[in-house]
Amino acid sequence: MNKYQCNAHDKDNIPRVWGVGETEKDAKEQCEKALVEYLDEKHRKGSSYSMNRFPFKFKIVEIKDDY
């Protein structure tokens, strides 16, 4: 069964976090959770990095089973 991977790209189109799921929706939800954790960690370290200031774009790709 194929899965989906969702990447969150920052304003410079650099993928910062990802999530994997059985459906596109699951993959995006996992990616959004990872993004919140990523931003929380940045905040704890003293960076003022937020989704509002630096909008992220989500890109979803299908991961095909090759076997």
Long-range contacts (C-beta under 8 A, 24 or more apart in sequence): 1-65, 2-62, 2-63, 2-64, 2-65, 3-27, 3-62, 3-63, 4-60, 4-61, 4-62, 4-63, 5-60, 5-61, 5-63, 6-30, 6-31, 6-58, 6-59, 6-60, 7-31, 7-58, 7-59, 7-60, 7-61, 8-32, 8-34, 8-35, 8-56, 8-57, 8-58, 9-56, 9-57, 9-58, 9-59, 10-54, 10-56, 11-54, 11-55, 13-57, 15-59, 16-56, 20-63, 24-60, 27-60, 28-58, 28-60, 31-58, 32-58
